[in-house]
Amino acid sequence: MSTLWGGRMSEPPADELMEFTTSLGFDRELAQADIAGSRAHVRGLERAEIITRAEAQTLLQALDQVGAELESEAFAFTSTDEDIHTAVERRVTQLAGEVGEKLHTGRSRNDQVATDLRLFAKVELLEVAKAVIELQEVLLGRARDAGDAVFAGYTHLQRAQPVLLAHYLLAHGWAFARDVDRLLDARERLDVSPLGAGALGGTSLPLNPAFTASELGFAEPFQNSLDAVSDRDFAAECLFVLALLGVHLSRLGEEVVFYSSQEAGFVRLADAYSTGSSMLPHKKNPDIAELARAKSGRLIGNLTGLLAVLKGLPLAYNRDLQEDKEPMFDSFKQVRLGLAAMRGLVATMEFDYEKMAEAASDPTLVSVDLADFLVRKGVPFREAHRRIARLIARYLEAEISSRPAGQVSKDAPTLKDLVRDEPDLGEEAAKLCDIGTALVARQSPGGGGPEAVSKQLQQFTSQLRSDMARLQALSG
């Protein structure tokens, strides 16, 4: 078996070595990035007068054909192809003849693969950011459609405060906005070309890394060749950003699972975005939401796996770095699939506004509003908190003790009755026991009341438009 490095060896590589070290099974993802990097390298060789214009044209034509073959899946791989880089060079040499052997002049697979992976990540980060924005658009649309629908906000999975449903939906939207910012920020930081760093110390040939960086659309060339070939900070950062995005998808998925359960019943999922049971004919399962929840663990695993690879590596390149690709390819793929599936699920699910309003109408959910009423009358908050807590306890005790056969007695005092009879509260405070009144009164910026949510809708729309423009500028 012939290899790029076989000239040093007195015997061919063992089959076990090739089976263990070959990466072609997964690094084909880098095919078009490798073609792009090789084109830029050829133009750099021509510019440095290391190859002639005619030779450069021959190589570029061969690269174009190889790129087309890879794109159409007509490319014939062989057993000697260790990786996509070897395969491309082999095929270029077949097409270009002896000139093809000049393709790798002044270049190492070390700077070549680092360049390819950065090119790949630049494209993928934009694609993921675009998919996140599409999910945000769905959330914004559902928030607008929700109007003044009331929703019970939870802490500790216990009903806590009534808010508008739009406020709840936008909470997820803002988390995803941070993901978009992180995705584009990570892309900006990795926008550095390693091409020209060689194996680790550059080259004695008159190549210009700034030229090839510009040809490939990188913002700048590397500053240190040792760092350029060994750096995988960008890969770890991509995996972190994707893992955190996956955590946000998981949280949304967890809530869909809970809210679509018969115990909550706030949401009904569309048949097209649900699955059934192989045994139980009545079942309708939220598999998309459950997998969004589960795959976050996979994304976290990809991140921690790469960090474990990197933590003990000396400078510069080590074959360990081959393990950067599979987790990156997998994380990008799983996140893109998850975003598309969750977007469809959220766009098609139906809200049971009556059931949500019923949950939000639990009178105890206005307890903090009653405490705030006392605060406005000069009562210290801790004292107000204690007084309202005792009042709620009396209400719940009276309600429980007056239940005949599981029914609430009509004679049991309501919380509104108790508030009305309480010194320093009275009729004015009793009105807060009506959920709508308490919501309207809650006007603090960023809060869950109608006025605050109306402003938030405008702010979120503006943020979304700004991110869309930012993405469009980068894509152009």
N, C-alpha and C positions, 0 to 999 in steps of 0.2 A: 504493500500500500504506500502510495506517494503522499507526503505531507509537505506543508510549507517549510517545516523545520527539519525535514528528514535528512538533509545533508550532513548534519552533525552526528547522526547516529550510525552505528555499524550494523544494525539489524532493524527490521521493520517493527512498528509498534505492535504490541500484543493486542489481541481482540478485546481482552478485558479492559485494557487501558482505554481503547477507543469507545467502548460501550459506556464506560463510566464518565468519560470526559466530554464526549460529543454533546453539543448544545443545539444542533440543527433542529431537533424536534420541537424546540420552543422559540429559538431566536429568529425564526422566519418572519416574526412580527416586525423585525427591523429591516426587512428587505428594501422597501422604498427609501427609507432613511439612509441605508447603506449606498444605494445608487446615487442619491443626492450628494452624500459626502464624497463619494468617488468622483463625481463630476466636478465638484469644487476643487478637489485635489488635483485633477488633471489640468484644470485651468491654471492652478497655481504652479504646476510643473512647467507648463508652457510659458507663463509669464516670467518665470525664473530662467527661461531658456535651457531647461534641463531636458526637455523634449521639444521637437519641432512642431510647428503648427499642423503639419500633415499628420504627425503621430498623434497629436492631441485630437484631431478630428476623427481619426480612426478609433481611438479609445472612446470618445464620446458617442460615436455611432454604435459601437459595440455595447456600451452601457445603456443606450436607449433601447436597443433590441432586448438586452437582458431584462431591463425594467418592464418592457411590454410582455415578455414571456412570463415573468413572475406575476404580473398583474392578471394575465389571462389563465394562469395556472398551467401553462404549457411548458414551463421550465422543468427540465429533467435532472433531478438530483442524482448523485452517484454515492457509492459507499465511501469514497475518499473525501466527501464534503464534511468537514468537522463542524462547520458552522455556516451561517449565511454569508459571512465575509469570504470564506474560502470558496464557497460555491460560486459567488459572483465573480471572483477573480479567475477561477478555473474556466468559467464559461466565456468571460471576456477574452481570455487567452486563446480559447478555441476559435473565437470569431475574428480576433485581431491578429492572430499569429504571434510572431516574436515580439511585436510591439506590446502585446498584452502583458508581457513579463516586466514592462516598465511601470505598470499601474501602481505598484506598491512602493515605488521609489520614494525614499524620504519619509515613509509612513510605517507605523507599527500597528498591529491589531490593538495595542493598548490605547493609543489615541483615537484609532478608528472606531472602536466599540463605544468609547466614552462619548464621542461625537454623535454616533447613531442613537444612543440612548437619550441624549439630551434633545435631539431633533424629534424623536418619538414622543417624549414627554411634553415638549412644547405644543405639539398638535393635540395630544390627548387631553391635556389640561384645559385647553379651549373647548374641546368637545364636551367635557364633563361640566364645565361652567355653563355652557349653552343649555345642557339638559337640566341643570339646577334651576336656571332662570325660567325654563318652560314649566317646571313644577311650581315655581313661585307664581307664575302667571295664573295657574289653575287655582292656587290658594287665594290669590287676590280676587279672582272672579267669584269664587265661592263666598268670600267674605262680603263682597258687594251684594251678592244675591241674598245673603242672610238677613240683611236689613237690621231690624230691631229685635231679631230672635234672641232669646235669653238662654244662657248656658250656665251650668253649675261648674265653676272652677274648683279644682281639687288640689289639696296638699295631702301627702301621706295616703293617697287614694281615698280620702274622706272629703265629703263636700265642704267647701271652705267659704266661697263668696260667689254671688251671682255676677256674671259679666256678660257682655254681648258675645254671641257666637263668633262674630267677626273678629273680636279681640283675640279669642282663642286661636282662630285660623292664622291670624297675622303673627302670633307668637312663633309659630313654626316658620312663617315666611321670613321673619327677621333672623332666625338662626341660620337659615339657608343663605341669607344675604351675607352673613359672615363667612360662610363656606365659599361663596363666589369670590369674596375679597381675598381669602387665603389661597385659593386656587390660582388667581391671577398674580398674587404677590409671589407665590412659589415659582411661577413661570418667569417672572421678572428676574428672580435671583439665579435661576439656572441658565439664563440667556447668555452663556459664555461658551465660546468654542474651544475645545481641547485640541483641535486638529493642528498639527505642527509640533506637538510635544514629543512625538516619536515614542520610543519605548519608555523613556523616563527623562532623558536629558536633552531633548531637541535633536537637531541634525546639523551637520557641517555643510549641507547643501543650502543654497541661497533662497530658501522658501520663506514666504511672508505670512505668518499666521493671521495677521490683520486682514490680509486680502481674502483668504479663504473664509474667515469669519464673516466678512461682509457678503461674500458670495452666497453663503448659507443663511443669511438673514439673522445672524447672531448680533447681539448688541456690542460685544467686544470679544477679543481673544483672551486666552489665559495669560496669567502673570507669572506663573511658576510651573515649569513642565512636570516636576515631581508631583505637585499637587494636582495638576490637570488630569493625569492618568490614574491617580489613586482616589480622587475625590468621588464619593458617592453620597455626600450630604444631600444633594438634590434628589436622589432616589429615596432616601429616608424621609425627606420633607414631603415629597409627593405621597408617600405611603401614609405619613401622619395626617396630611390634609384629607386624604381619601378615607382614612379610618375615622376621623372625627365627623366627616360628612356621613359615613355609614352609621355612626352612633346617632346622628340626628334622624336619619331614616328609620333606625331601629326604634327610637322614641315615638315617632309618628306611628310606626307599625304597631307598637305595643298598645297605644291608645286606640287605634282602630280595632284591634283584637278585643279590647275591653268594651269599647262603646258599641260594638256590633253584637256583643253577647246578649243573650236573652235577659240576663240579669240587669243590664243597663238599657239596652234597646234604643239608644240614641241614633243609631246609624243602621241603614240597610244597604248591603253591598249589592252591586249589579251582578247578575248571573255570569256575565262575561269575565268578570274579575274575581270570581269565587270558584271553589271546587266542591265536589261532592264526596260522599263516602262510598267505598267499595262494598260496604256491608249495610250501612244504615241509610235507608232511602230518603229520610227526612232531612239529612244533614246538608248544611251549606257552610263551608269553611273559609276563613280568611287567610288562605295559604300565602298570598303575596305579602301580607302584613307580617305573618309569622316568619317567612324567609328573610324579609328585610331586617327583622329582629335578630335572626340567627346569623346572617352573613356578616353582621358587624364583628362578631367574634373572629371570623375568617380574616377580615381586613386588619383587625388588631394583631392577629397572629402573623400576617405578612410583614407588618411593621416590626414587631419584636424579633421576628426571625432574621430580618436584614440587620437590625441593630446588633444582634448577637454575632453575626458574621463580621461586622465592621469593627467591633470593639477591641479585637486583639491583633489587627493587621498592621504590620510595619510598612513604611514606604518602600517601593512605590506600588507597582502592580503586583497582585497575587491572584492565582487562579480562583481563590475563594470568591472573587468579585463576579464570577460567572453566576453566582447565586443571587445577584441583584435583579435579574430579568424576570424570572417566573413570578415572584411576588408582585412586581410592578405590572406585568401583563395581566395577571389575575385580578388585581385590585381595580385597575381601570375598567376591565370588562365587567366585573361584578357590580361596580357602582353604576356604570352606564345602564346595565340591565335593570338594576333596582330602581333607578330614577324613572325610567320609562314605565315600568310596571306600577310604581306608586303614583305616578302622574295619572295614569288611566284609572286607577282605583279611586283616587280622590275626586277626579272629575266626574265619575259616574255614580258615586254613592249618594244615597238619599238620607236627608236628616229628618228625624221625627221631632219636629219643633214642639209638639204638645208634650211629648215625654221629657224633652229637655226642660221645658218651662215648668213641668211638674216637679222635676228634681230641683230646679233653681228656686222654686217657691217654698222650700223648707224655711219656715220662719226664723230658725236659729241662724241662718246665713247672714242676717243683718246685724248680728251682735256687735261687730266692730263699728257699724254705723251708729248704733245706739251709744256705744262708748264715746265715739267722736262727738255726738250730740252733747254729752255731759262735759267733754273737754271744752267745747265752745262756750259753756256756761261757767268755766273757770275751775272745774274739777280736775285735779292731777290725773294723768292718764292711768297710772297704776291703780288709783282708787276707783276710777271709772271702770276699769277692766274688772276689778273685783266685784263691784256692784252689779254689773251686767252678767258676769259669770254666775253669781248667786241667783239672779233673776231667771236665767236660762235653766239652772238646776231645778228651781221651783217649778218652772213650766214643765220640764221633762218628767219630774216626779209626779206631778198632778196628772199628766197625760197617761203615764204608765199605770198609776194606781186606779184610774177610772175606766180602764178597759175591760168591759164584760165580754168574755168569750172572744178575745182578740180584736174587738171593735173599740174605736175611740168613742167615748161617751159624748153625747151632745152637751152634757152639763159641764164637761171639763173646760176650765178657762183657757182661752187662747193666749198666746204670747202677747198679742195686741191688747187683750184685756189687762194683763198684768202690767204692761208698760203704761197703759193709760192710768192705772191706779197708783203707779209708783211716784213718790215725791221727786221733784226735779225732772221728771220725764213728761207724763201727761199726754194730752191729745196730740200735741205737735209732734212729739217723738213717736207716738203710736202710728202716725202716718208712714214712718220709715219701715214699718213692718210690711207694707205693700212693696213688693220687689221693684216695681217700676219706679216708685218714688225714691227708693234708696239708690237705684242705678243712676237716675237723673242727677241726684245730688252729688254723685261721685265724679268730679270734674277735673281731678288732678291730671296734669299732662302725662300721657302714656298709659293712663288707667283704662278700666274696662267700661266706663260709662259712655253714653251716646255722644256727647260733645267731644270727649277725648278721642273716641274711636273714629269719629268723623275726620278729625285732624290727622289721626294716624293713617287713615286710608290715603289721604293726600300725600303724606310723607313717604309712605311705602311705595306708592305709585311713582313718586319722584325718584326714589332710590332705585327702583327697578329700571326706570328709563335711563338713569345715569349708568347703571351696570350694563345695560344693553348697548349703550353708545360706546362704553369702554371696550366691550367685547367685540363690537363691530370694527372699531379702530384697529384692534389687534389682529382680527381675522383678515382685514383688508390687505 
